[in-house]
Every structure is written in C-alpha cells, then in structure tokens.
Amino acid sequence: MTAFDVMERRIWDGQADAFARTAALLCVRTVPALLDAAGVGAGTRLLDVGCGTGNVTVAALARGAAVRAVDAEPDMVAATRRAAPGAEVRSGTLPRLPYPDGEFEAVVGNFVLNHVGRPLEALAEMRRVTRPGGTVAVTVWQLPGTPGQALVGRAAQAAGLTRPDWVATVDEERDFARTPDGLSALLASAGFADVRSATHAWDHRVDPEEWWAGPAAGIGAIGGMVTGAGPEGVAAAKREYDVLCREFLADDGLLTLPHAAVLAQGRV
C-alpha cells in the first residue's frame, strides 16, 4: 500500500454520512454519462468500483442492470446496501477486486481513480474482471481545476494553512495527466482498445454553508488539510472562504461553481 493509499483510508474512514450530504451531490452529475459510456442497460452485468454511498449503483439498477458494487470503506458499503438493496455490495480495495476474470460485461468507476495510489494497476484490475468485448468507463477530476474546484483550496491558502505531513500525493512515476489525453493514455497502457475520452463540464449550484460542510467535516484531502489545522485554522479558512464565495454567489444566495471532469472508456 502506497503512502497515498494509507492517506485515503484515513481520510474516508467513517465519512459515508458526511460524503452523502456534500461531495456525493456533486459527483452524481457524471453518473448518466458514465453509464451511457459503458453501455449499461437492462440485464447488463455491471460492477460499480468505488461505489461510495451508491449513486451509480442506484442509477444502474433503475436501468435494469444486474449490479454488483465494491468499496474500500465499510461504512460506504453499508450505505450502498441501504440505498440499493437490489445490488450485491462487497468490501474490496483496488488494485485487487474480489471477483474472477471476465465476470462482468461492464465495469465503471466514478472518480475512483482519484482515490488510488496505483492508477495503472487499478485500471488493469478493472480490465481483468471485464469479459472480452466488454467496456470499462471511468471519471477523474480534470486538472488544472476549474475555479469552482479551487474555491476551498484558495481559502485554505489565503488562511496560511499548510498540508499536514500525512496528506500524500500519488508518486510521480505512477501519476498521470488529469486531462482527456492523459486519461486516454493511461487506459491504453492498461491494455484497453478503442479508447475515447472527453471533458464534461457543469455548474454545481449549492448553498455556501452546505459546500463548506464538506471540508469542515474532513472530506477529501483538502478537508484533511483544513481540519488538520485545528479549530483556529478551520475558522481562519472559513473567513477567507466567506470572502471568496462572493465571486460565485448568485442572486438567489446559492453558489454557482464551475466543475470539470474527464470521462474515458475503453474496450477489453
């Protein structure tokens, strides 16, 4: 397990409820396009990798797919079981999935590659459990990020917060460009054919306090940075956040936060 993987387990331990109230409402926006890319429909044998609190699994079940789901965090597994009683949900951590070769017609991972220290090996494992001719589709957050994606980070920087020692990044030799070309190249390196990728952009509309609730609860690496600064650091970042929010505040009191993700698909 890499230092990045160790950090991920620490960050997400026990965070299912907080995630469902905050970042999950953002991540759901790519779900229809992700399932379309994987060709998910009635009867499709699908695996949802990194299922989180179940947004992809629920949407796939609504299409009539036969869904199994897996996540590294026990409380995420429990949350998906509650949200999607029609799916078989198990614990599992990339790059080792608890399924035999060629078990699924389609495999999807909504932002799961953002949470693994060995992305190439993770994709290769997703390919392993997909039957020949099947499709794997994944999303990642695009970098450089949009202004909406950068809001909380800017607030933390303005408050003078620094990254705690335990907040790690993916090893340089294992990382990839978080762009359509970069993600396409990673899929090709993992052995996929007919690789396609594109940017999906949208505006996330959210109450400022609801958006702040994510990092304040320690959600994600930026949340670890904010909460790792202690109460005074959290308060300082919140003051800067309140100022920066004015750039995105609409007349109805909601933030309009531009976001962009890369969606890629490949055939086994």
ROPAPA-371250 format. One record per residue (C-alpha): residue in one letter; chain; x, y, z. Coordinates in steps of 0.02 Angstrom, whole numbers, plus 32768, in hexadecimal, padded with zeros to 4 digits. Layout:
BEGIN
<site 'A'; 'A'; <X; Y; Z>>;
...
//
This chain:
BEGIN
<site 'M'; 'A'; <8000; 8000; 8000>>;
<site 'T'; 'A'; <8046; 80A9; 7FCE>>;
<site 'A'; 'A'; <804B; 8142; 803F>>;
<site 'F'; 'A'; <7FBD; 8189; 7FD7>>;
<site 'D'; 'A'; <7F53; 80EF; 7FF7>>;
<site 'V'; 'A'; <7F75; 80FA; 80B2>>;
<site 'M'; 'A'; <7F3C; 81AF; 80AF>>;
<site 'E'; 'A'; <7E9E; 8181; 8052>>;
<site 'R'; 'A'; <7E6D; 80FF; 80D3>>;
<site 'R'; 'A'; <7E89; 8180; 815C>>;
<site 'I'; 'A'; <7E26; 8209; 8105>>;
<site 'W'; 'A'; <7D8E; 81A0; 80D9>>;
<site 'D'; 'A'; <7D7E; 8136; 8175>>;
<site 'G'; 'A'; <7CCF; 8151; 81BA>>;
<site 'Q'; 'A'; <7CA5; 81DB; 813E>>;
<site 'A'; 'A'; <7C12; 818F; 80DF>>;
<site 'D'; 'A'; <7B8C; 81FE; 812D>>;
<site 'A'; 'A'; <7BF1; 829E; 8116>>;
<site 'F'; 'A'; <7C1B; 826E; 8063>>;
<site 'A'; 'A'; <7B65; 824B; 803A>>;
<site 'R'; 'A'; <7B33; 82F9; 8076>>;
<site 'T'; 'A'; <7BBD; 8355; 8018>>;
<site 'A'; 'A'; <7C31; 8316; 7F90>>;
<site 'A'; 'A'; <7BBF; 8289; 7F57>>;
<site 'L'; 'A'; <7B43; 830D; 7F1B>>;
<site 'L'; 'A'; <7BCC; 834C; 7EA8>>;
<site 'C'; 'A'; <7C0D; 82A3; 7E6D>>;
<site 'V'; 'A'; <7B60; 8269; 7E39>>;
<site 'R'; 'A'; <7B61; 82E1; 7DA6>>;
<site 'T'; 'A'; <7BD0; 8270; 7D3D>>;
<site 'V'; 'A'; <7B6D; 81D1; 7D5D>>;
<site 'P'; 'A'; <7AF9; 81D0; 7CC5>>;
<site 'A'; 'A'; <7B89; 81EF; 7C4C>>;
<site 'L'; 'A'; <7BF4; 816C; 7CA3>>;
<site 'L'; 'A'; <7B6F; 80E6; 7C93>>;
<site 'D'; 'A'; <7B4D; 8118; 7BDE>>;
<site 'A'; 'A'; <7C07; 8107; 7BB7>>;
<site 'A'; 'A'; <7C09; 8058; 7BFF>>;
<site 'G'; 'A'; <7B6C; 8027; 7B9E>>;
<site 'V'; 'A'; <7B0A; 7FFE; 7C3C>>;
<site 'G'; 'A'; <7A57; 7FC9; 7C1F>>;
<site 'A'; 'A'; <79DB; 7F43; 7C4C>>;
<site 'G'; 'A'; <7A33; 7EA2; 7C7D>>;
<site 'T'; 'A'; <7AE5; 7EE6; 7C74>>;
<site 'R'; 'A'; <7B57; 7E8D; 7CEF>>;
<site 'L'; 'A'; <7BA9; 7F25; 7D3E>>;
<site 'L'; 'A'; <7C2B; 7F44; 7DC4>>;
<site 'D'; 'A'; <7C30; 7FEE; 7E1A>>;
<site 'V'; 'A'; <7CE0; 8005; 7E60>>;
<site 'G'; 'A'; <7CF3; 8083; 7EEC>>;
<site 'C'; 'A'; <7C38; 808B; 7F01>>;
<site 'G'; 'A'; <7C3A; 810B; 7F8E>>;
<site 'T'; 'A'; <7B8A; 8126; 7FCE>>;
<site 'G'; 'A'; <7B3A; 80D5; 7F37>>;
<site 'N'; 'A'; <7B0E; 8159; 7EB5>>;
<site 'V'; 'A'; <7B4E; 80F4; 7E21>>;
<site 'T'; 'A'; <7B08; 8051; 7E63>>;
<site 'V'; 'A'; <7A5A; 809B; 7E7C>>;
<site 'A'; 'A'; <7A59; 80E9; 7DCE>>;
<site 'A'; 'A'; <7A93; 8047; 7D7D>>;
<site 'L'; 'A'; <7A0D; 7FE2; 7DD6>>;
<site 'A'; 'A'; <798D; 805E; 7D94>>;
<site 'R'; 'A'; <79C7; 8031; 7CE4>>;
<site 'G'; 'A'; <79A8; 7F7A; 7D09>>;
<site 'A'; 'A'; <7A5E; 7F46; 7D19>>;
<site 'A'; 'A'; <7A98; 7EB5; 7D85>>;
<site 'V'; 'A'; <7B0B; 7F17; 7DF8>>;
<site 'R'; 'A'; <7B95; 7EE8; 7E6E>>;
<site 'A'; 'A'; <7BF6; 7F6D; 7ECB>>;
<site 'V'; 'A'; <7C96; 7F79; 7F2F>>;
<site 'D'; 'A'; <7CE8; 7FFB; 7F9F>>;
<site 'A'; 'A'; <7D7F; 8002; 8011>>;
<site 'E'; 'A'; <7D22; 8053; 80A2>>;
<site 'P'; 'A'; <7CAB; 7FE9; 810C>>;
<site 'D'; 'A'; <7C33; 8079; 812D>>;
<site 'M'; 'A'; <7C2A; 809F; 8072>>;
<site 'V'; 'A'; <7BFF; 7FE8; 8054>>;
<site 'A'; 'A'; <7B77; 7FF3; 80D8>>;
<site 'A'; 'A'; <7B33; 8095; 808D>>;
<site 'T'; 'A'; <7B27; 8049; 7FDF>>;
<site 'R'; 'A'; <7AD1; 7FAF; 8024>>;
<site 'R'; 'A'; <7A4E; 8020; 8073>>;
<site 'A'; 'A'; <7A39; 8089; 7FD7>>;
<site 'A'; 'A'; <7A38; 7FF6; 7F5D>>;
<site 'P'; 'A'; <79F3; 7F57; 7FAD>>;
<site 'G'; 'A'; <79E8; 7F0A; 7F00>>;
<site 'A'; 'A'; <7AA5; 7F08; 7EEB>>;
<site 'E'; 'A'; <7B2A; 7E96; 7F32>>;
<site 'V'; 'A'; <7BA7; 7F07; 7F8B>>;
<site 'R'; 'A'; <7C50; 7ECD; 7FCD>>;
<site 'S'; 'A'; <7CEE; 7F14; 801A>>;
<site 'G'; 'A'; <7D85; 7F1D; 7FA8>>;
<site 'T'; 'A'; <7E18; 7F8E; 7F85>>;
<site 'L'; 'A'; <7E6C; 7FB0; 7EDF>>;
<site 'P'; 'A'; <7EDA; 7F6D; 7E94>>;
<site 'R'; 'A'; <7E91; 7EC8; 7ED2>>;
<site 'L'; 'A'; <7DD9; 7EA5; 7EB6>>;
<site 'P'; 'A'; <7D80; 7E0D; 7EFF>>;
<site 'Y'; 'A'; <7D3F; 7DCC; 7E59>>;
<site 'P'; 'A'; <7D79; 7D4D; 7DD6>>;
<site 'D'; 'A'; <7DBB; 7D78; 7D2A>>;
<site 'G'; 'A'; <7D3A; 7DB2; 7CAB>>;
<site 'E'; 'A'; <7CAA; 7DB7; 7D27>>;
<site 'F'; 'A'; <7C56; 7E56; 7CE6>>;
<site 'E'; 'A'; <7C19; 7E9F; 7C42>>;
<site 'A'; 'A'; <7C3E; 7F4F; 7C7E>>;
<site 'V'; 'A'; <7CA3; 7F9C; 7D0B>>;
<site 'V'; 'A'; <7C98; 8052; 7D42>>;
<site 'G'; 'A'; <7CF5; 80BE; 7DBE>>;
<site 'N'; 'A'; <7CB1; 816A; 7DE3>>;
<site 'F'; 'A'; <7D4A; 81CC; 7E1F>>;
<site 'V'; 'A'; <7D96; 812F; 7E6C>>;
<site 'L'; 'A'; <7E3C; 8150; 7E14>>;
<site 'N'; 'A'; <7E4A; 81F1; 7E79>>;
<site 'H'; 'A'; <7E57; 8184; 7F14>>;
<site 'V'; 'A'; <7EDA; 8101; 7EE8>>;
<site 'G'; 'A'; <7F97; 8109; 7EF4>>;
<site 'R'; 'A'; <7FB2; 8094; 7E60>>;
<site 'P'; 'A'; <7F3B; 80CD; 7DD7>>;
<site 'L'; 'A'; <7F85; 8063; 7D4B>>;
<site 'E'; 'A'; <7F78; 7FC5; 7DB3>>;
<site 'A'; 'A'; <7EC7; 7FF7; 7DE6>>;
<site 'L'; 'A'; <7E91; 8003; 7D31>>;
<site 'A'; 'A'; <7EE6; 7F5F; 7D07>>;
<site 'E'; 'A'; <7E83; 7F0C; 7D93>>;
<site 'M'; 'A'; <7DE0; 7F56; 7D54>>;
<site 'R'; 'A'; <7E0D; 7F11; 7CA9>>;
<site 'R'; 'A'; <7E32; 7E65; 7CF2>>;
<site 'V'; 'A'; <7D82; 7E50; 7D37>>;
<site 'T'; 'A'; <7D30; 7E8A; 7C93>>;
<site 'R'; 'A'; <7D07; 7E0A; 7C0D>>;
<site 'P'; 'A'; <7D56; 7E17; 7B5F>>;
<site 'G'; 'A'; <7CF4; 7E97; 7AFC>>;
<site 'G'; 'A'; <7CB5; 7EEC; 7B9A>>;
<site 'T'; 'A'; <7CCD; 7FA2; 7BC8>>;
<site 'V'; 'A'; <7D1F; 7FFC; 7C59>>;
<site 'A'; 'A'; <7CF1; 80B3; 7C76>>;
<site 'V'; 'A'; <7D3E; 8128; 7CF7>>;
<site 'T'; 'A'; <7D3E; 81DE; 7D2B>>;
<site 'V'; 'A'; <7DC3; 824B; 7D7D>>;
<site 'W'; 'A'; <7DC4; 8301; 7DAF>>;
<site 'Q'; 'A'; <7E17; 8367; 7D27>>;
<site 'L'; 'A'; <7EB7; 83C4; 7D4F>>;
<site 'P'; 'A'; <7EDE; 8452; 7D4C>>;
<site 'G'; 'A'; <7E3B; 8466; 7DAA>>;
<site 'T'; 'A'; <7DB0; 84E1; 7D89>>;
<site 'P'; 'A'; <7D91; 8577; 7DF9>>;
<site 'G'; 'A'; <7D05; 851A; 7E50>>;
<site 'Q'; 'A'; <7D76; 8488; 7E77>>;
<site 'A'; 'A'; <7DFC; 84FC; 7EBC>>;
<site 'L'; 'A'; <7D8E; 8562; 7F32>>;
<site 'V'; 'A'; <7DB3; 8508; 7FD6>>;
<site 'G'; 'A'; <7E6A; 84F3; 7FAC>>;
<site 'R'; 'A'; <7E7A; 85AD; 7F8D>>;
<site 'A'; 'A'; <7E29; 85D0; 8035>>;
<site 'A'; 'A'; <7EA1; 855B; 808D>>;
<site 'Q'; 'A'; <7F36; 85AA; 8036>>;
<site 'A'; 'A'; <7EFA; 865A; 8060>>;
<site 'A'; 'A'; <7EEB; 8626; 8116>>;
<site 'G'; 'A'; <7FA0; 85EC; 8114>>;
<site 'L'; 'A'; <7F77; 8535; 812E>>;
<site 'T'; 'A'; <7FFA; 84B5; 80FC>>;
<site 'R'; 'A'; <7FE7; 8400; 80CC>>;
<site 'P'; 'A'; <7FFD; 8388; 815F>>;
<site 'D'; 'A'; <808B; 830A; 814E>>;
<site 'W'; 'A'; <8010; 827B; 813F>>;
<site 'V'; 'A'; <7FB5; 82C7; 80A8>>;
<site 'A'; 'A'; <800D; 826F; 8019>>;
<site 'T'; 'A'; <8008; 827A; 7F5B>>;
<site 'V'; 'A'; <8014; 81F1; 7ED9>>;
<site 'D'; 'A'; <80C9; 81C2; 7EB8>>;
<site 'E'; 'A'; <8108; 8223; 7E21>>;
<site 'E'; 'A'; <8137; 8187; 7DC1>>;
<site 'R'; 'A'; <8087; 8141; 7DD8>>;
<site 'D'; 'A'; <8024; 81E0; 7DB6>>;
<site 'F'; 'A'; <7FD5; 8216; 7D13>>;
<site 'A'; 'A'; <7F96; 82B7; 7CC4>>;
<site 'R'; 'A'; <7EE3; 82D6; 7CFB>>;
<site 'T'; 'A'; <7EAE; 8307; 7C4B>>;
<site 'P'; 'A'; <7E55; 82AC; 7BBE>>;
<site 'D'; 'A'; <7EFB; 8281; 7B6D>>;
<site 'G'; 'A'; <7F48; 824D; 7C12>>;
<site 'L'; 'A'; <7EBA; 81DB; 7C44>>;
<site 'S'; 'A'; <7EB0; 8191; 7B95>>;
<site 'A'; 'A'; <7F6A; 8169; 7B9C>>;
<site 'L'; 'A'; <7F54; 8114; 7C44>>;
<site 'L'; 'A'; <7EC8; 80A6; 7C02>>;
<site 'A'; 'A'; <7F2F; 8079; 7B6A>>;
<site 'S'; 'A'; <7FC1; 804A; 7BDB>>;
<site 'A'; 'A'; <7F4C; 7FD9; 7C3E>>;
<site 'G'; 'A'; <7F24; 7F7A; 7B9F>>;
<site 'F'; 'A'; <7E7E; 7FC4; 7B69>>;
<site 'A'; 'A'; <7E4A; 7FD8; 7AB3>>;
<site 'D'; 'A'; <7DDA; 805A; 7A61>>;
<site 'V'; 'A'; <7E00; 80D8; 7AE9>>;
<site 'R'; 'A'; <7D9C; 8178; 7AE9>>;
<site 'S'; 'A'; <7D99; 8209; 7B63>>;
<site 'A'; 'A'; <7D49; 82B3; 7B76>>;
<site 'T'; 'A'; <7D34; 8340; 7BF1>>;
<site 'H'; 'A'; <7C8C; 8353; 7C48>>;
<site 'A'; 'A'; <7C6E; 8400; 7C91>>;
<site 'W'; 'A'; <7BDE; 8440; 7CFB>>;
<site 'D'; 'A'; <7BB0; 84C0; 7D7F>>;
<site 'H'; 'A'; <7B92; 847D; 7E2D>>;
<site 'R'; 'A'; <7B0C; 84E3; 7E86>>;
<site 'V'; 'A'; <7B18; 84D8; 7F42>>;
<site 'D'; 'A'; <7AFC; 8538; 7FE3>>;
<site 'P'; 'A'; <7BA2; 8582; 8022>>;
<site 'E'; 'A'; <7B90; 8534; 80CF>>;
<site 'E'; 'A'; <7B67; 848B; 8086>>;
<site 'W'; 'A'; <7C01; 8493; 8017>>;
<site 'W'; 'A'; <7C6F; 84C3; 80AA>>;
<site 'A'; 'A'; <7C2A; 8431; 810F>>;
<site 'G'; 'A'; <7C90; 83B7; 80A8>>;
<site 'P'; 'A'; <7D3F; 83F6; 80CE>>;
<site 'A'; 'A'; <7D09; 8425; 817E>>;
<site 'A'; 'A'; <7CE0; 836C; 8198>>;
<site 'G'; 'A'; <7D88; 8337; 8152>>;
<site 'I'; 'A'; <7D46; 82FD; 80A9>>;
<site 'G'; 'A'; <7DD3; 82E0; 802B>>;
<site 'A'; 'A'; <7E88; 8313; 8032>>;
<site 'I'; 'A'; <7E58; 83CB; 803E>>;
<site 'G'; 'A'; <7DE9; 839F; 80D1>>;
<site 'G'; 'A'; <7E7C; 834A; 8124>>;
<site 'M'; 'A'; <7EE1; 83E7; 810A>>;
<site 'V'; 'A'; <7E59; 8457; 8153>>;
<site 'T'; 'A'; <7E2E; 83EE; 81EB>>;
<site 'G'; 'A'; <7EE5; 83C4; 8208>>;
<site 'A'; 'A'; <7F03; 847C; 822F>>;
<site 'G'; 'A'; <7E99; 8471; 82CD>>;
<site 'P'; 'A'; <7E06; 84E0; 82FF>>;
<site 'E'; 'A'; <7E64; 8583; 82E2>>;
<site 'G'; 'A'; <7E9B; 854C; 8235>>;
<site 'V'; 'A'; <7DEC; 8514; 8208>>;
<site 'A'; 'A'; <7DA7; 85BC; 823E>>;
<site 'A'; 'A'; <7E2C; 861B; 81DC>>;
<site 'A'; 'A'; <7E09; 85B7; 813F>>;
<site 'K'; 'A'; <7D4E; 85D2; 8155>>;
<site 'R'; 'A'; <7D66; 868F; 815E>>;
<site 'E'; 'A'; <7DC7; 868C; 80BB>>;
<site 'Y'; 'A'; <7D48; 8617; 806E>>;
<site 'D'; 'A'; <7CBA; 868F; 8097>>;
<site 'V'; 'A'; <7D15; 871A; 803D>>;
<site 'L'; 'A'; <7D40; 86B1; 7FA4>>;
<site 'C'; 'A'; <7C8E; 8670; 7F96>>;
<site 'R'; 'A'; <7C57; 871D; 7F5C>>;
<site 'E'; 'A'; <7CA5; 86F7; 7EB2>>;
<site 'F'; 'A'; <7C29; 8668; 7E98>>;
<site 'L'; 'A'; <7B8F; 86A2; 7EF6>>;
<site 'A'; 'A'; <7AEF; 86B4; 7E91>>;
<site 'D'; 'A'; <7A59; 8721; 7EBA>>;
<site 'D'; 'A'; <79FE; 868B; 7F06>>;
<site 'G'; 'A'; <7A88; 8675; 7F87>>;
<site 'L'; 'A'; <7AD0; 85D7; 7F39>>;
<site 'L'; 'A'; <7B80; 85BE; 7EF8>>;
<site 'T'; 'A'; <7B99; 8599; 7E3F>>;
<site 'L'; 'A'; <7C39; 8533; 7E3C>>;
<site 'P'; 'A'; <7C81; 84FE; 7D93>>;
<site 'H'; 'A'; <7CC2; 844B; 7D95>>;
<site 'A'; 'A'; <7D12; 83DB; 7D12>>;
<site 'A'; 'A'; <7D33; 8321; 7D0C>>;
<site 'V'; 'A'; <7D83; 82AF; 7C8B>>;
<site 'L'; 'A'; <7D1E; 8216; 7C56>>;
<site 'A'; 'A'; <7D78; 818A; 7BFA>>;
<site 'Q'; 'A'; <7D44; 80E0; 7BBC>>;
<site 'G'; 'A'; <7DA1; 804C; 7B73>>;
<site 'R'; 'A'; <7D77; 7FA1; 7B2D>>;
<site 'V'; 'A'; <7DC3; 7F00; 7B70>>;
//
